[in-house]
Amino acid sequence: MKKTLIIDGKEVSFKATASTTIRYRKKFGCDLIKDLNKLKGINANEISSEVLETFAKFAYIMAKQADETIPEDMWDWLDGFEVFSYEEVYTEIMDLWSKSLGTIVEIKKA
């Protein structure tokens, strides 16, 4: 699944697939699911540098999936934006990622 957002006046595409969690682990050496759990329930008063870094990694990996021309260094990519709104982008890419997971249905034995 793919979605394009306007960030700092630029069109930025994000892509989420079955490989997103694996790409995240290979690039950053961290478990995406565990890292995203750190972001749950965070309000604007609780945003820390750790939360922002986790969010940046998540956004970067999905943007890199959508556009292979994005720099290999996440910080170089982020430096291309003057403003990168956590609140606006987080909701959109979380929605995209959750849709890529599909519905998990428990299979019942007949």
Secondary structure, DSSP 8 states (H G I E B T S, - for coil): -EEEEEETTEEEEEE--TTHHHHHHHHHSS-HHHHHHTTTT--GGG--HHHHHHHHHHHHHHHHHH-TTS-SSHHHHHTT-S---HHHHHHHHHHHHHHHH---------
